């Protein structure tokens, strides 16, 4: 699941110092032999490589700043910029490692919010479709939650909230997929547990109406009409205008149960829906 644009990752211009001659002499990604150089020269060349989108070179040079000048103010900047450069090349694990190192060394710096956000984005961009394991989605949700809890008034938190809604919808979709799988195999109790989790933990997602319908369907299949009625009633009260409620209404009517909320008439437009 890619973010809309990597350009949102706002790196303070104070971290970038333009200029400087190249230490690579046109050859990218070669090993950087240890030759002590002034910190400003190393950092400037790393920044120049970053601006030219030579991200692998930038990572080597920013790391060299830390290696040669670990106690300078440039080292902390280089740590964060190395994380950003790794992110730009989709080296997510290295980016996360660098960002976490920055947080552990500089927990109170103004740029620390960016390190937290960068970790979350790295997880977010590795989210896969609902047919696969969603551990990365859970990691992304937890990382964005860190941003919101620690820095609630920042633009990073505002974007994190939007992405958290997307991730919750993803996780709810996974639960629905598993629940439907159980339902097709007549494993109704297992299916019910999955659909209930969608309602309990992801109630604001787009999957809630279907989850309530599937609960109604599952309860009827095992003879629990009172529980089916509760699910259908909640569905009618909150989503009475949906096809899911119309289907639930028909199910309950077939069972001789009368629902207090009438479903909205289904509108079909030829060629559109």
Secondary structure in CASP SS format (residue, H / E / C, confidence):
PFRMAT SS
TARGET T0000
AUTHOR 0000-0000-0000
METHOD secondary structure of the structure
MODEL  1
X C 1.00
X C 1.00
X C 1.00
X C 1.00
X C 1.00
X H 1.00
X H 1.00
X H 1.00
X C 1.00
X C 1.00
X C 1.00
X C 1.00
X H 1.00
X H 1.00
X H 1.00
X C 1.00
X C 1.00
X C 1.00
X C 1.00
X C 1.00
X C 1.00
X C 1.00
X C 1.00
X C 1.00
X C 1.00
X C 1.00
X C 1.00
X C 1.00
X C 1.00
X C 1.00
X C 1.00
X C 1.00
X C 1.00
X C 1.00
X C 1.00
X C 1.00
X C 1.00
X C 1.00
X H 1.00
X H 1.00
X H 1.00
X H 1.00
X H 1.00
X H 1.00
X H 1.00
X H 1.00
X H 1.00
X H 1.00
X H 1.00
X H 1.00
X H 1.00
X C 1.00
X C 1.00
X C 1.00
X H 1.00
X H 1.00
X H 1.00
X H 1.00
X H 1.00
X H 1.00
X H 1.00
X H 1.00
X H 1.00
X H 1.00
X H 1.00
X H 1.00
X H 1.00
X H 1.00
X C 1.00
X C 1.00
X C 1.00
X C 1.00
X H 1.00
X H 1.00
X H 1.00
X H 1.00
X H 1.00
X H 1.00
X H 1.00
X H 1.00
X H 1.00
X H 1.00
X H 1.00
X H 1.00
X H 1.00
X H 1.00
X H 1.00
X H 1.00
X C 1.00
X C 1.00
X C 1.00
X H 1.00
X H 1.00
X H 1.00
X H 1.00
X H 1.00
X H 1.00
X H 1.00
X H 1.00
X H 1.00
X H 1.00
X H 1.00
X H 1.00
X H 1.00
X H 1.00
X C 1.00
X C 1.00
X C 1.00
X C 1.00
X C 1.00
X C 1.00
X H 1.00
X H 1.00
X H 1.00
X H 1.00
X H 1.00
X H 1.00
X H 1.00
X H 1.00
X H 1.00
X H 1.00
X H 1.00
X H 1.00
X H 1.00
X C 1.00
X C 1.00
X C 1.00
X C 1.00
X C 1.00
X C 1.00
X C 1.00
X C 1.00
X C 1.00
X C 1.00
X H 1.00
X H 1.00
X H 1.00
X H 1.00
X H 1.00
X H 1.00
X H 1.00
X H 1.00
X H 1.00
X H 1.00
X H 1.00
X H 1.00
X H 1.00
X H 1.00
X H 1.00
X H 1.00
X C 1.00
X C 1.00
X C 1.00
X C 1.00
X H 1.00
X H 1.00
X H 1.00
X H 1.00
X H 1.00
X H 1.00
X H 1.00
X H 1.00
X H 1.00
X H 1.00
X H 1.00
X H 1.00
X H 1.00
X H 1.00
X H 1.00
X H 1.00
X H 1.00
X H 1.00
X H 1.00
X H 1.00
X H 1.00
X H 1.00
X H 1.00
X H 1.00
X H 1.00
X H 1.00
X H 1.00
X H 1.00
X H 1.00
X H 1.00
X C 1.00
X C 1.00
X C 1.00
X H 1.00
X H 1.00
X H 1.00
X H 1.00
X H 1.00
X H 1.00
X H 1.00
X H 1.00
X H 1.00
X H 1.00
X H 1.00
X H 1.00
X H 1.00
X H 1.00
X C 1.00
X C 1.00
X C 1.00
X C 1.00
X C 1.00
X C 1.00
X H 1.00
X H 1.00
X H 1.00
X H 1.00
X H 1.00
X H 1.00
X H 1.00
X H 1.00
X H 1.00
X H 1.00
X H 1.00
X H 1.00
X H 1.00
X H 1.00
X C 1.00
X C 1.00
X C 1.00
X H 1.00
X H 1.00
X H 1.00
X H 1.00
X H 1.00
X H 1.00
X H 1.00
X H 1.00
X H 1.00
X H 1.00
X H 1.00
X H 1.00
X H 1.00
X H 1.00
X H 1.00
X C 1.00
X C 1.00
X C 1.00
X H 1.00
X H 1.00
X H 1.00
X H 1.00
X H 1.00
X H 1.00
X H 1.00
X H 1.00
X H 1.00
X H 1.00
X H 1.00
X H 1.00
X C 1.00
X C 1.00
X C 1.00
X C 1.00
X C 1.00
X C 1.00
X C 1.00
X C 1.00
X C 1.00
X C 1.00
X C 1.00
X C 1.00
X C 1.00
X C 1.00
X C 1.00
X C 1.00
X C 1.00
X C 1.00
X C 1.00
END
